[in-house]
């Protein structure tokens, strides 16, 4: 097997691979929401209920990617569902890249501030790295055009705004809390970079703003 086959269409869109990714991402998503359990409970008990949607970051990104995989496994047959799938794909690309890179960066940054990387943190580095890579890897099999990145960017920037104006950002070490302005600025900048990477990946796949209008929407992995 040539090395290039590892990211070729035949392998990556094989239904067995898609189901494997779907199940593993679903498990990771459930675990991610469990990881945020304490913060979710605190926000639910002490804050307006609408804020809870902005609390879990990485698991929501992996949830979008899991749903996007479901769209590859079962291509939509209506205009409405086709548009919904493309929106989910855009959210999956932007949030998976953003939160995947964010988690790794915060862990490494924490280590630079004197907090050793624990075994569990190495697992988080690996899982979040995969999260970012798989999103960019599967862009070419999605049907979104570049304009779908606009609502994805709006959602992600809104999440950042809620996190750092309402104080519902993920739990941080004391060292990072002392540098919260830097963490906030890095987070907003990373959202912009993630949208740019999504745009570049879509363009590299040969699709632009008007791509994949519904009448031509058809995908069979």
C-alpha positions as a printed NumPy array, in Angstrom:
array([[  0.   ,   0.   ,   0.   ],
       [  1.43 ,   3.387,  -0.982],
       [  1.587,   6.06 ,   1.686],
       [ -0.716,   8.336,  -0.328],
       [ -3.491,   5.74 ,  -0.076],
       [ -3.785,   6.532,   3.63 ],
       [ -5.592,   9.765,   2.761],
       [ -7.087,   8.725,  -0.577],
       [-10.808,   8.959,  -1.307],
       [-11.281,   5.204,  -1.619],
       [-10.046,   4.573,   1.917],
       [-11.335,   7.649,   3.734],
       [-14.847,   7.376,   2.295],
       [-15.117,   3.632,   2.77 ],
       [-18.272,   3.14 ,   4.822],
       [-16.413,   0.993,   7.356],
       [-13.929,   3.827,   7.964],
       [-16.748,   6.369,   8.161],
       [-18.611,   4.239,  10.706],
       [-15.427,   3.757,  12.721],
       [-14.844,   7.508,  12.779],
       [-18.48 ,   8.161,  13.586],
       [-18.474,   5.822,  16.596],
       [-15.092,   7.008,  17.91 ],
       [-16.052,  10.666,  17.56 ],
       [-19.403,  10.009,  19.199],
       [-17.676,   8.358,  22.162],
       [-15.232,  11.255,  22.368],
       [-18.116,  13.732,  22.253],
       [-19.968,  12.014,  25.08 ],
       [-16.772,  11.915,  27.136],
       [-16.186,  15.591,  26.378],
       [-19.597,  16.568,  27.725],
       [-18.893,  14.424,  30.784],
       [-15.589,  16.292,  31.193],
       [-17.552,  19.573,  31.284],
       [-20.138,  18.091,  33.669],
       [-19.206,  20.162,  36.712],
       [-19.142,  23.444,  34.804],
       [-22.39 ,  22.605,  32.999],
       [-24.096,  21.889,  36.323],
       [-22.777,  25.113,  37.824],
       [-23.935,  27.268,  34.904],
       [-27.334,  25.536,  34.823],
       [-27.841,  26.143,  38.531],
       [-26.579,  29.709,  38.767],
       [-26.952,  31.405,  35.396],
       [-29.562,  31.972,  32.685],
       [-30.283,  28.674,  30.941],
       [-29.343,  29.965,  27.455],
       [-25.703,  30.349,  28.497],
       [-25.261,  26.603,  28.836],
       [-24.952,  26.114,  25.058],
       [-21.711,  28.136,  25.109],
       [-20.056,  26.178,  27.943],
       [-18.778,  22.98 ,  26.248],
       [-16.361,  23.916,  23.465],
       [-14.389,  20.908,  22.201],
       [-17.248,  18.376,  22.57 ],
       [-19.549,  20.636,  20.597],
       [-16.922,  20.807,  17.846],
       [-16.607,  17.024,  17.796],
       [-20.408,  16.748,  17.819],
       [-20.58 ,  18.855,  14.654],
       [-17.973,  16.625,  13.001],
       [-19.824,  13.487,  14.108],
       [-23.019,  14.811,  12.515],
       [-21.09 ,  15.759,   9.366],
       [-19.897,  12.15 ,   9.111],
       [-23.518,  11.067,   9.384],
       [-24.2  ,  13.319,   6.406],
       [-21.547,  11.439,   4.435],
       [-23.017,   8.088,   5.42 ],
       [-26.578,   9.133,   4.597],
       [-26.555,  11.921,   1.98 ],
       [-29.621,  14.178,   2.316],
       [-32.369,  13.985,  -0.269],
       [-34.005,  17.391,   0.171],
       [-32.917,  20.985,  -0.295],
       [-33.525,  21.816,   3.362],
       [-31.521,  18.865,   4.667],
       [-28.774,  19.546,   2.137],
       [-28.423,  23.094,   3.45 ],
       [-28.496,  21.88 ,   7.043],
       [-25.732,  19.361,   6.343],
       [-23.553,  22.056,   4.745],
       [-24.045,  24.311,   7.758],
       [-23.033,  21.455,  10.061],
       [-20.003,  20.759,   7.849],
       [-18.902,  24.393,   8.127],
       [-19.358,  24.359,  11.895],
       [-17.461,  21.063,  12.066],
       [-14.478,  22.398,  10.141],
       [-14.133,  25.71 ,  11.99 ],
       [-14.831,  24.48 ,  15.518],
       [-12.855,  21.235,  15.242],
       [ -9.765,  23.054,  14.031],
       [-10.201,  25.901,  16.504],
       [-10.822,  23.859,  19.657],
       [ -8.415,  21.116,  18.665],
       [ -5.552,  23.586,  18.324],
       [ -6.75 ,  25.648,  21.325],
       [ -6.641,  22.707,  23.74 ],
       [ -3.163,  21.643,  22.618],
       [ -1.89 ,  25.213,  22.816],
       [ -3.243,  25.764,  26.329],
       [ -1.694,  22.51 ,  27.581],
       [  1.71 ,  23.317,  26.064],
       [  1.449,  26.923,  27.258],
       [  0.648,  25.638,  30.74 ],
       [  3.759,  23.476,  30.626],
       [  5.829,  26.51 ,  29.661],
       [  4.414,  28.271,  32.731],
       [  5.706,  25.492,  34.97 ],
       [  2.883,  22.951,  35.082],
       [  4.177,  19.556,  33.864],
       [  2.126,  17.76 ,  31.231],
       [  0.288,  14.917,  32.947],
       [ -0.482,  11.533,  31.293],
       [ -4.133,  12.52 ,  30.818],
       [ -3.012,  15.724,  29.148],
       [ -1.001,  13.713,  26.604],
       [ -4.225,  11.877,  25.762],
       [ -5.963,  15.223,  25.318],
       [ -3.151,  16.449,  23.064],
       [ -3.466,  13.354,  20.87 ],
       [ -7.276,  13.409,  20.699],
       [ -7.489,  17.137,  20.008],
       [ -4.766,  16.888,  17.379],
       [ -6.777,  14.194,  15.602],
       [ -9.86 ,  16.378,  15.964],
       [ -8.234,  19.228,  14.023],
       [ -6.56 ,  17.025,  11.409],
       [ -9.609,  14.941,  10.543],
       [-11.722,  18.056,   9.991],
       [ -9.276,  19.463,   7.438],
       [ -8.768,  16.008,   5.915],
       [-12.47 ,  15.542,   5.219],
       [-13.197,  19.002,   3.789],
       [-12.721,  17.67 ,   0.264],
       [-15.49 ,  15.116,   0.823],
       [-17.929,  17.675,   2.213],
       [-20.2  ,  19.768,   0.007],
       [-20.002,  23.177,   1.672],
       [-18.849,  26.231,  -0.226],
       [-16.906,  29.111,   1.304],
       [-20.017,  31.189,   2.111],
       [-21.082,  28.555,   4.621],
       [-18.099,  29.618,   6.725],
       [-19.87 ,  32.896,   7.528],
       [-22.486,  31.439,   9.927],
       [-19.817,  29.121,  11.342],
       [-17.59 ,  32.122,  12.05 ],
       [-20.485,  34.031,  13.62 ],
       [-21.272,  31.1  ,  15.935],
       [-17.648,  30.61 ,  16.976],
       [-16.991,  34.303,  17.61 ],
       [-20.268,  34.462,  19.57 ],
       [-19.028,  31.536,  21.665],
       [-15.742,  33.344,  22.308],
       [-17.609,  36.51 ,  23.272],
       [-19.86 ,  34.634,  25.671],
       [-16.886,  32.82 ,  27.215],
       [-14.849,  35.933,  27.972],
       [-17.601,  38.459,  28.746],
       [-19.778,  36.162,  30.859],
       [-16.905,  34.224,  32.409],
       [-17.968,  30.799,  31.156],
       [-14.669,  29.912,  29.481],
       [-13.216,  26.438,  30.171],
       [-11.522,  25.955,  33.506],
       [ -7.986,  27.336,  33.406],
       [ -4.95 ,  27.026,  35.639],
       [ -4.19 ,  29.892,  38.07 ],
       [ -1.275,  30.867,  35.832],
       [ -3.602,  31.302,  32.874],
       [ -6.198,  33.123,  34.948],
       [ -3.459,  35.653,  35.711],
       [ -3.065,  36.052,  31.928],
       [ -6.724,  35.935,  30.998],
       [ -6.459,  38.863,  28.581],
       [ -3.748,  36.986,  26.676],
       [ -5.834,  33.797,  26.622],
       [ -8.854,  35.765,  25.375],
       [ -6.886,  37.472,  22.609],
       [ -5.337,  34.171,  21.552],
       [ -8.774,  32.535,  21.483],
       [-10.294,  35.203,  19.231],
       [ -7.258,  35.176,  16.948],
       [ -7.417,  31.392,  16.687],
       [-11.045,  31.569,  15.583],
       [-10.027,  33.895,  12.742],
       [ -7.169,  31.559,  11.775],
       [ -9.498,  28.538,  11.844],
       [-11.958,  30.245,   9.508],
       [ -9.062,  31.127,   7.191],
       [ -7.788,  27.528,   7.215],
       [-11.305,  26.313,   6.443],
       [-11.514,  28.751,   3.531],
       [ -8.134,  27.622,   2.186],
       [ -9.109,  23.952,   2.524],
       [-12.372,  24.504,   0.646],
       [-10.586,  26.427,  -2.096],
       [ -7.947,  23.715,  -2.331],
       [-10.742,  21.197,  -2.799],
       [-11.85 ,  23.196,  -5.847],
       [-15.028,  24.652,  -4.429],
       [-15.957,  28.306,  -4.052],
       [-18.765,  30.41 ,  -2.697],
       [-21.381,  29.083,  -5.134],
       [-20.441,  25.429,  -4.856],
       [-22.807,  22.57 ,  -4.16 ],
       [-26.166,  24.239,  -4.835],
       [-28.816,  21.72 ,  -3.984],
       [-29.807,  20.503,  -7.476],
       [-26.294,  19.047,  -7.848],
       [-26.091,  17.837,  -4.243],
       [-25.28 ,  14.162,  -4.38 ],
       [-22.622,  12.219,  -2.537],
       [-22.078,   8.541,  -2.366],
       [-18.98 ,   7.582,  -0.387]])
